[in-house]
Each structure stands twice: as C-alpha cells, then as structure tokens.
C-alpha cells in the first residue's frame, strides 16, 4: 500500500518536475514502469558487462567497441534496479578484465560466474551486443536471449521474461530465445541469462548505442524483463535435511518449501535420488520422503526442484548420503582348481551385511598369510567382492586370513601345483590393463578369456596343442607369444595412439531433412560413412567415440550439442560435404578458440595434402555447434558432395578422408614415419580399391593409382595385409626408422619377395 501511495505521489509531481526540467531520465523511467517493480526489492542480482580490457568484443562500423556499450547499458540497468530496491553487483565497473591481469580468457569468464555463485545470486545476467562475421550483412538486427542450456527451469523462465521485454521495448522484428552453453552460463550455479539485444555492426544500432537515450531504452527493457521474472514470486527450498540416525538404511528426507507470492504446485515437485524420480509426500509446505525398503549399500545423490502455480521454478537443492551397513558375513572361494605352477592363486572374497547384501564399494579388507606370500596385504571391495592373490610354498598347505571390520574368515590353500595357463597384462609396469582379450590358439581348438580389474587372467582347463597366445586391448598394439608349456605370462602392451587414448570424442555427421535421392540426402549418407570410418580409426587407438546419429536419424542441432556436453566430450567433430564446394577443403572453428583454430589448420592441411584438394584453411565461424559445445569443436568440409557422388572409387575416397582427419588430430611433434603401399598385378597394372591393413588396425583402400600411404607410423616392426577379396598377402615390415619414408610394391598374383621386406606369405 505504501509503495502504491509513493508511486501515485510521484506521478502527481511528475508534471511539475518535467515542467521545470528537474526530472532525470532514470526518474522518468521509474515513473513509467509497472507497479509490480517492487518484485525485485531485496533480490540479489549480479550483472556482467561482457568483455572488457583487452577483450573489446565486436566493433561497430564507426569503431565503437562492444565492451563499452555493454558497460554503459549495465550501469544504467544497475541504477534502475537499485532504485527499485534490488541489491546489485557488477562483475566489472570499468574497462578492465575481471580476472587478474594477464589471466587467460577462460579464467576471466569463470571469475564472472564465480562472483554470482559465491554470492548465491537470485539472477546472473551477462549483457552483450552481437555482430555478424559476414560484412555483407551489416543490416542484421536480431534480438537473441540465451539461457543456461542445462537449466530449462529457472534460467529459461528468466530468459523468456527478459526476452519478451527486449523484443517489445526495442521494437525487434526478429528475435530468438535460445539455449546457450557459453562458459559464463554453464559455470553459473544460479539462474543465468546472456542477452544480445542487437547487432552492433549494424550502423543504426551502433548509432543508437552512442546516445544516452539508446542506452536507457535498452536498460529499461532489461529492467522490465527482470521485474516480470520476479513478479509472480520465485519458489525456494528453505531447508533440505537428511535424517540417517533413526534408521540408517532408510534415511528420511525433509524439506520446507516456500512458494513466495504464489502457492506451491503439487504437480511441480520433483525429487530425484540418483537421477531417478521418487514419490514424496507433501503436507502443506513440508515435503518428506523415506524409502519403503532398506536401500542397498552405496552412495546417493539427492536433487529437489519445485515450481509454484505462477509457473516459476526454484533453483535445485542437492544433498548426498551414503548407506554403509557394517559387514556381517564373509566367503572365500578360489577361482582356480589348484595353485598354478607359476603365478598366484586368486581367491575371491565376498563380504555381505546383515541382510546378505553386498557391502558398500571401497570397504577395506586386510589379509594375513602363514606358509606363503601375498601380492598385496589389503584390497577394497567392488560390488561386495575383492580378490586376494596367494603365492604358496608349503605343500602341506597355506592359511589365508581375511579381516573386514569385525568379520574374519580363513581359507586353507592346498600347496599342490597344477599346469594352468595364466598371466597378467599391463600397459606400463605397475599399470594393469582391464578387460584385455586373451586368445590361446591351437591346432584343433582355441580358448579365450579377459583380464580382470588387476590385469590377471586364467585358462584353467587349457588343452594340449596350444601354440600361440594373442593378447589384445583397444588402444594398444596386440602381442603374439609362443606357447611351449603352461606358465605365467607377463605381457606389456605398447600404446598405439597415446595422445588420443581415453579421450571422449563426439563425431557429428551433418544431416538434412531433404528426401532421399537429392544431393543433400546423398551428402547426409556420405557424411555418416566418413564419420563411421573415423570412429573405427579413433576407437582402434583407444579413444571413446560417440556418433550423434544413426544412418537415417536427424536429431536437432540442440540435441547433438546437448549430447556432447552431457558426455563431457574432449572434441566435437562435425563432418559435412556441401553442394557446389568442389575439390576444396574448408575447416571451421570458433573465432575465440586457439585450440580450435590450431586443430582446424592441422586437419585442413592433412585433407588437402592427402586428397589433392585446394585448401581454404581454417575459417572462423559462429555456427551453433561451434559456439555452444563445451569442448573444442571444428566443422570439417573435406570436399563437395558432387565429386563423391560421381567418383567410381568413392568408398576408398571416404576412407582416405577419415584417415586424413585422424592424422590431423595428432600433435605435430609425432614423428612423420610413412609407409606407402603400391598394389599391382603381375603385369604392373595398378589395382584400385584393394584393402590395405596395417597391424590388423589401420584399414585403407588403394586409390586409382593402386596406392595407399600410412603416415605417423610408429618405428619398429609391423604386419601388412593386402587383399582384393580373393587373394591375400601378409608381409612383415622390418625395422621402420623414425622419419623414414618406405615404399612397398606388392603384386597380388606373384609370390616373390619385395626387395625391402623381410618375408611374404600366402594366407
């Protein structure tokens, strides 16, 4: 009531103030705003003027800098908000960076979000002005408002309220509300919005931003949008508590919910435990949940979000707890029928609680032994189990004692040894390889198994006649070992592509909704095939690879980017072939990404040199995928689609594109050892489309000249297989040297030994 009276009094006095020229622009705006502007009173709002210091942002046609316009609008907005009772913090008050001088851009951006996070702000708003990189589009005028991509609740609601006011108050004819994954947004732990009110490289926009009236107009639009967001009230979770004392296995969650100016919507309460919704009870504004049955042992994450009847969403409240019932029982069972003649005997330890359920992961078990030795004196459970490795020496028996909390168990090991094929696989000494494939090959039969979490494996019932042991692991060069007798085999595998091992790479084949048979649709299929070949190559060197779509799928750009961000990909590679591109290679990157530019240059150079295309090089662009992915991202256009559609040897070409992209991902310091293979008939006729396989990993097809080249091959010995589908040749390449460029002519219909190869054999 008091607020309305003051407003009425201001309105009465406005005429006199205007008459005598004593009313400021700020006061005039405050007098013209809706009565519900008091909704921002007491709210803590962090305003971020984009860029600053050496980061100028976009430049207008007459030289105005975005950073200055951002700061001017932000300061004007701060005045309006403070006059309405809001608590306002600016990430910068002057033309300077937010982080310490000399800090990288990423750290500066994180510092802006950190201010909002530490203050637990009610809203974080980053103010910018856009620009197009196309100099012919200087008339572009679009209002774009972005919300934190991972938050379709509060962030989107705030962005929508602000966006509607920006579009209406600024008279925008074109406007877009978009999910955004800019670093300042994704690092924010509070509702976060980034505004691009217009394009500063439009002369009319630049002119407007150069006047106090233009600055105030934009500030007012933001102000009204913020008022609109807070007006219906923002629900909040006042208190989230966890009670594990009364029943440790059935903890109770309680929370006090506040609807603010509007009641809580019972259908808008979302409580999740480990990412799965659970049914809670809501009495008035008190929420409670207790599981009906005891929870399994383990770690749990709780997330609670609520919505009020005015369709406003709270920020998410989180909590965590651990169920760890004490051990009550233990079992001990050997994994082999007897002690191997060489190597340890694995004994599986199972630990359960009083309800016969596996104890929590990482529960400690200690081992003691009499009459033998242990590889380790302790282990930690996984799914309620752990393994003790016993080396026994007494034929009369060895006693293993295991202790877990207050529970003990013992096992007597028979000291009699038997011939058992066993071993351990490692990548480096002391670093076991999990889930390596072990294949024992014999004249009449073969056996296979996989290494466990400690790199050990066993074949307890191996038949006689096994002659070769093949050990393989994704990302490592396979090893072949001669088997003369059952024994313990310690095998260390050599990494193939260490720079890419264990990286998560998302490959995105471009697509279009055009019907099949059109050039675009053919390009869609071609993109997918190149992506599939590239996935094979990257998987072989130990990378974890995801494709954004199947052959006939067409997910939205937003879905593809969300997938990459959710998986926390290291690299995002989009592959396309455009009509009219011809024999020209182009690779795009985000303008501000140093890593992206370096990667784009490397990939474009490899594609151009291997495919013989003109090289447009690295091109800065602001496409949605380049801007919104969290990872380093590039968009790759190896060549035009028409060339591939008409190329009789197009499949070999697609493989060559994939291999060139792979080479472009490797660091430049890797040695440039090369192996070129020339496949011919006895009459010296080149054989195109012939399969060339190196070390059972790298697969290529010969081009029209019958040739194919492997680059960045590791020095040492290699195995080469050449096949036209009917005939096979297998060749051992001996002693490749760093930086060497070796050629190998192979005639599929002759068995003579090439001069530079060690041996040639039919398969």
N, C-alpha and C positions, 0 to 999 in steps of 0.2 A: 504493500500500500504506500509506504514511504517513498519507494523508488518511483512509483507512478506519479505521485504528487510532485516530486522534484522534476520529473520529465515535463509534466504539464506546466510547471513554473518556467522551465527553460524555453518551452515553446512560446509562452506569453511574452517572454523577454526577447525572443529571437528577433522580432521585428525592430525593436529599439536598437539592438546590437548591430544588426545589419545596416539600419538607417545611419548609424554613426560610424560604420566601418570598423567596429570593435570585435567582431566575431572572426575567429581563426577558421581555417579550412577543417582542422580536426574537430572543433566545436560544432561546425556546421554539419559535418558527417554524423557526429554523435547525436545531434538533434534530429537527424533524418532516419536513424536506424530503428528497427522494430523494438517494441517494449521488452522482448524477451532476451535482450542483450545481457541482462544480469545473469544469464545462464553460465557465462564464463567467469563470473566472480569467484575468486578463490581457486580457480583452476591453474595448475602449473603447466605452462606451455613453453617449449623450447623451440625457438626459431633459428633456422640455419640459413644464412645468406650464402648461396653456393659459390664455390671458388674463392678467390682472394689471394693476395700476394702475387707470386709469380704465375699462379694459375688464373689467367684472365678470363677463361671461358670463351664464349662466342664473341665475335667482333662485328659490329654493325657496319653498313656501307660507308658511313662517315666517321668511322673509327671509335665509336663508343664501345666500351667494354662491358660485357655481361656482368662481371663481378661487381661493378659499381652500381648498375641498375638493381641487381639482387639486393645489395646492401641498402640502397635508398628505399626500396619497397619494404624491406624487412623492418627498418627503423620506423617508417610511417605506420606499419601494422602494429609494432610494439607499443607505440603511443596510444593507438586506439584500444588495444587490449588492456593496457594498464589503466586507462581512463574508465574502462568498464569493470575494473576490479580484478583482473587476472594477474597472476604472478608470471612474469615473462623473463626468460633468459635467452640471450643471443649467444650463439657459438663464437661469433666474432663481432666486434664493434667498429673495426677499422679495416683498411685494406691490407690484410695480412692473413697468413695461414693460421689454422687453429692449432696444429701440432708445432713442435719445436722447430726453429729454423733449420733448413736442410733435410728435414724428415721426408721420406718418400710420400707420394700422393696417397697411397693406400693407408698409411698411418694417419695422415691428416683426416681422411674420410672417417676412419674408425674413431678418431678422437671426437668428432662431432656427435656420432651416435652414443659414444660413451657418456657424454655430458647428460644426455636425456636419460640414459639407463641409470646412472648413479643418482640422479635426482628423482627417479621414478615419475617422470613427467606424465601428465594426463594426455599430452599430444606432442609429437615431434613433427615439425613442418619444415621441409627444405625448399627454399624458394630459388627458382632458376628461370632462365629465358632461353628458348630453344634457337636452333639455327639449322638450316639445311646445307648439306655439303654440295648440292647442285647449284652452281652460280646462276643457272638459267631460271631457278625457281625462287627468286628473291621476293616474289609477291605472296609467298606462302603465309597463311595466317590460320593457325590451328591452336586451340587451347587443349593441352594434354595434362591430365592429372593422373599420377601413379600412386598406387597403394602397395604396401609390402606384400609381395607375391604369396608368401606363406600364411598370410593372415587375411582370410576372407570375411572375418568378423569385424572387429573394431576398426582396423586400418581401412578396410574397404568402405565402411559406413562413413568414416570421417572424410575420406577422399570423395565419396559421392556428394556429400553435403557441400564441400568446398567447390567441387567441380561444377555443380549446378549454378552456384553463385558466380563463379568465374565466367562461365559461358554466358549467363544472362547479363551481368553487370558490364562485361567487356564487349558485349554485342557480337560474340563469336558466331560466325556462320558454320564453322566446322569445329567439332570438339570430340575428344576421345577420353574415356575413362579406362585406364589400363593397369593390369598388374605389373609391378616393377620389381626388379631384383638388383637395383643399384646398391652398391656397398653400404651407403648410409641407411638404406631401407632394411636390407637383410640383417644388418648388425644391430638394428634397433630392437629392444625388448619391450617397447611401449608402442601404442598405436602410431603408425608412421606414414607420412604422406610426402610426396615430392610434386611440386607444382611447376609446370611450364606454361605460364599464362599466354605466351605468344612467341612469335619468331622475331628475334631482334635484328636479323639480317633483312627483314622487310623494312624499307625506308619509312613507311608510315608508322610502324611500331617503334622504330628507333626514335623517330621524332616525338612521338607521344611520351616515351620514357624519358625524354630530355626536358620535360616540363613538370613543375610541381603538381599541376592538375592531373597529369597522366599517372604519376606515382601514387597520388592519393586515390585515384579511381581504382587502381589495382589493389592497393592496400585495403580499401573499403570492401572490395569483392571478397578478398580472403577473410576479412573480419566477419562479414555477414555469414560466410560459409562456416566458419568456426562456431559462431553463435548458433547457427542452425543445427550443427552437430551436437552441441551440448544441451540445447533447449529441452529435448524430451527426457533429459536425465541419463546418466551413464551408470548402469548397474555395476556393483562391485562385490567382491568376495571379501568380507571384512575379516574373517578368521577361519583358517583351514587348519584343523587339528587332527592328530592321529593318536589313538589310544591302543597301545600294544601291551599294556600292563595286565588288564583284566583277563585277556585271552590272547596270548602271543601268536597263536596260529590263526586266529580270526580277528584281526585288528579292526577297530571301528574308526571310520572317518566321519568327522563332523565339520560343518561349515555354516557360518552366518552369512546370509545373502541380503544384500541391500539393493532395492530396485531404483533408488534415487527418486526422481519425480514420477515414476510410473511403476506399477506393481511388477513383480517377477512373473514371467510367463512360465508356467509349469512345464510346457512342452519345449521350452528353450533351455532346459538344464541338461548339460552334457557332462557326465562324469565318466572318465576312462581310466582303466587300470591296465597298464602295459599295452596301451593303444587300443584296448577293446572296451566298448561301452558297457557299463553295468547299470542295473536298475537301482536307483536310490530312492529314499523316502523323503518327502518334503512336507513338513508341517509348519504352516505359516511361513516364516523365513528361515527355518532351521532345516538344513539338509543332513541326513545321516545315511550311512551305508556300512553294513557288516556282512561278510560272506557267509552263506548258509553252511558251508563245509570248511574244514581246515584247509588253508592254502598250501600248495606244495612249497617246499623249501626253495628259496631263491630270492632275487632282487626284484623289486616292484617300483614302478613309476606311476604316480597319480597326477591326472590333469583334470581341472574343473573349469568350465566356462558356462556363463549364464547369459540370458537375454531377457529384457523387460518387454512389456506389452507395446512399448513405443518402437520396438524393433531396433534397440540399441544393445550391443554386446559388450560384456565385460572383457578385460584382459584375462588371460588364462592364469589360474593359480596352480602351482605344482607342489608336490611333496614326494618323498621316497621312503621306502621302508624295506626291511629285509626279514624274511622268515628263515630262521636257522634253528630248527629243533635239535636238541642235543643228540649225539649218536647213542644208539641203544643196542645195535646188533652189528656183527661183522662176519663176513665169509671170506675164505681164502681158497682159490682154485687155480691149479697150474694150467697154463694154456698149451702145454705140450705133454705128450705121454711120458716123457723121460727127459733127463738132462742131456742136452746136446753134447757131442764130443768136444766141440769148441763153441764158445759163446755162452751167453747167460740163459737161464731158465726164467721165463716170465711167469709171475704169479699174480693173478687178478684178485684185488682186494675190493670187496663190496661193503659199503657202510650204509646202514639204514637207521631211521629214527624209531621211536616207539610205535609209530603207526605203519612200520615196514615200508616207508617211503625213502627214496634216496636223500641223503643229507645235502645241504647246500654246496654248490660248487666252491672250490678252493678251501674246503675243510682239510686241515693238515693231518697227515698220517706219518708216524715215525716208525722206523724199522731198526731191529737189532737182530744179530745172527750169531750162532755158535757153529763152529765147524765149517765155515765158508766165508765168502766175501760178498759184499753188496756193491752194485754200481752206484747207488745213491742211498742215503740213510733216511730220506724223507720224500714224500710225494703229496700232491694236492688233488683232491677229488674233482672229477668231471662227471656229471650225471651220476654221482654217488659211487664212482669207481676210480681206482688208481692201480698202478702196476709196480710191483717190486721185482727187480732183476737180480737173480741169485747166481753167484759163481760158487759151486760146491766142490769140495775136495775130498771129504771123508766118504769112503764107500759105505761106512756104517750109518751114514745119514747126517743131515744138516737141519738145524732147527731155526726157522724164521719166526720172529715175534713182531707183531704189528700192534701199535697203540694209537687209538684215536680218542682224545679226551679221556674218559674213564673206561672206555671199552678196549679189551685186549683179545687177541686171538693168535694162535700159533699154528705152524704147519711144518711137518717133517718131510724133508726132501730126500728121496732115495738117491744115493750117490752113484748108482749105476748109470753109465752113459750109453747113448744110442746114436747111430749116424742120422742126423737130422740136418736138412738143408736150411740154413738160416743166415741172417746178415743184418746190416744196418746201412741206411742211405743218408748221406749228408750233402749239403751244398758247399759248406766250408767246415773245417774241423770244429766240432762243438756245436754245429747248427744242423740238427736233423731235418730231413725233408719228410713232411707228412703226405700220405696218400700217393706216394710214388708207385708206379706199376712195376711189378716183378713178374717176369715171364721166363720160366725154365723150359727150354726146348730140347726135345729128344727125337730119336729116330722114329718112334712109333706114337709118342704122346707128348703133350705139353701140359704144364700146370701154371697157374697164375695166382697172384695174391697182391696185396697192397701194404705199404708200410704204415705203422701206427703213429700215434702222436709223438713218439720218441724216435721215429725213423726205423724201428726194428720190424722185421718180417720173418715168417717161418713157413716152411713147407714140410710138415712132419712126416708125410707119407709119400715122399718123392720116390718114384720107381727108378729102377736101374736104366741106364742108357741115356740119361740126360747129358747133353754135351755143351749147351750154351745157356748162359744166364743173361737176359736182356733187362736192363733197368732204365726206366723212362719216367720223366716228370715234366709236365708242362713248364716251359721256360728254361729247360736245361737240355744240353746235348746228351743223347742216350749213350749208354755204355754197354758193350758186349764183353762177357767174361767167359773164358773156357772153364768147364766143369769137369774135373778129373775125379773128384770124390766129394761127398757131402762135407761141408765145412762152413765156418763162419766167414761171410763175405762182407768186408767193409768197403763200400763203394762211395766215392766222392764224385758227384756230377758237376760238370762245368756249365755255368750260366751262359745262355745264348745271347740275350739282349739285355744286359743289366740296366741300362738307362730306362727301359720301359717295363721292367719286371714289377709286377704288383700294382702298376698304375691302373686306375679305372678310367677307361676311355669310352665315351659315347660317340657312336657314328650315326649320323642323321642323313639318310638318303632323301633328297628332295622329292616331293610328290606334287601332284596336281589333280584336281577333280575332273579333268577332261576325260572323255570316253576313250576306250581302247582304240588303237589304230591311228590316233593322231600323233604328231611328232612329240607333243608334250608327254603323252602317255608312254610312248616308247622311251623317252628320256627318263621317266619315272622308273621303268623296269631296268634301264641301263644303270641308273644311279644305285639301285638296290644291289645289282650284281657286283659293281665295283666295291660297294660297302661290304658285301659278304666276303669277297676275296681279301679285302683289307683286314676284316675280322679274323680270318684264318691266319694271316701272317702275324698279327699282333698277339693272338692267342698262343701261337707257337713260341713266342719269346717270353711268355709269362705274364702278359698284360690281361686284365679283366675287361672284357669288351661287351658293350650292350648296343644293340641296334634299336633305334627309336620306333621302327615299324617293321611289320612283316611285308611280304611282297605286294599284297593287294590292300594294305591298310593305308589310311590317310589321316592320321591324327593331326590336330591343330598344332600350330607353332607353339602355343602356350603349353599344350600337353607335353611336347617334346622338351621344351626348356624346363618345365617342372620336373620331368623325369631326371634330367641331367643334374639339376640342383638337389633333388631329393637323394640321389645316389652319391652326391658329393664327388662328381667326376673330376678327374685331373685335366682332361682335354675334352673338348666338344668339336667334332669334325663334321661339318655339313658338306655333302658331295652333290654336285649338280652338273648338268650338261644343258646349255641353253641353245635354243634355235638361233641361227644366224651368227653364232660365235666363231664357227670355222676352226681352223687349226691355230687357235690362240689360247694360251693358258692364263688364267687370272685367279688369284687367291686373295680373298678379302679378310680384313681384320678390324677390330675395334680401334678407333683413332687413338685412344689413350693407352693402349696396351703395348708395352715394349716387347713382352714375350710373344704376344700375338703377331706383331709385325715381323719379328725375327723368324717365327715359325712359318709365316706366310712366304717370306723371302726364300727360306730353305726349300719348302715344298714346291713353289713355282719354279725354282731353278732345277730341281730334280725332274719334274714333269717335262719341262722344256727340253732339257738335255737328253732325256731318255726317249721322248716321243717325237722330237724334232719339230715342236710347235714354236710359234712366236711367243715370247714371254712378256705379258703385260705386267708381270711382277706383283708385288704386294700392294693392294689397293685399300685404303681406309674406307670404311663404310659403317653405317649406323643401323643396319638391319636388326630386327627384333632379337634374333638368336644371338648376334654378336654383342648386343647391349645387355641382354637380360640373363645370360648364363653366368653362373658364379665362377666357372673355370675359364682358363684360356680357350678362346674359340676362334676358329677360322672357317670360312666358306670357300670350298675348292671347286673351281670350274676347269677341269683338265683340258676340255676342247668342246666344240659344238656337237650337237646331237646328230646332225645330218651326216657327218663323216662316219660315225659309228654305225648308223643305220644301214649305210651302203657298203661298209667295209666287209669283204668276204672273210677276213681273218679277225673279225671284231672281238671274238672271245679272247684271243691272245692279246689284243689291244687292251681290253678291260683288265686283264691280269697285270699287264705292264703298267697301267695307270695305278692300280692298287699298290704294286711294288714300289713305284716311284714315290707315292705318298708316304709309304712306310719309311723309305730311305730319308725323306725329308723330315721325318720326326726324330731321326737320330742326331745326337750332338755332332757338331762339325769336327770335334777333336778325334772322333773314331777313325782309325786307320783306314785308308782307301784301298785295301786289297780287293782285286777284282778277278773274277773267273768268267771268261767268255766261252760259251759252248756253241759249236757250229755243227748242226746235224745235216748229213748228206747221204745220198745213195752212192753206190759204188761208182756210178758214172759222174760223180761230183755234182749231181742235181740237188739244190737246196731243198730241204724238207720243212715246210711251214706247218705250224700247228702241232708240232711234236712236243710231248710232255717232257720237261726237264725238271728233275727232282734232286735237290741237294740235301744230304743228310736226313732224308725222309721228312723234312720240314718245309723247305722252301720249294714251292711249285711254280713253274713258269711254262709258257708255251713259246716256241720259236716264231719269229716274225716271217715276213715274206722272203727274207734273205736266208732263212734257216737258222738264224742266230738268236741267242738269248744271253744276257750278261747278268751275273750276280755281283753286287757291289757290297762293300763293307764286310767282306767275308773274313772271319777270324783266322789268323795264321794257324798253321798246323795241318793235320790230315783230315780229309773229307771223303764222303762217299757220294758218287754221282750216278743217277739212274736216268736213262734216256729211253723213251718208248713211243712208238707210233700206234699203239693199241694191239699190234700183232707181234712185234719184235721188241725185245728188251736188251739193253746193255747196261751193265753195272761196272763202274770204274772207281778205283781208289785214287784220289788225288793226294799226292805225297808232298808234305813239307812246303805248304804255301808260306811265303815270307811276308812280313808287314810291308805294305805299299806295293807289292808285286802285282803285275797285270799278266795273268796267264791265259792262254787260249788252248782250247781242246777241240780238235776235229774228230767227230765220231761218225763213222759210216755204219748205219744200222744193218746193211746187208753184207758186211765184211767183219771178220773177227781178228784182224791184225791189230797189233798193239800200237797205239799212238806213241809218237816219239817222246812226249813229255809226261806220260802217265805210267804208273807202275804196273798195272795189270788190267786186263779186260776179260770179263767172263759173262757167258750167257746165263739167263735165269729162265 
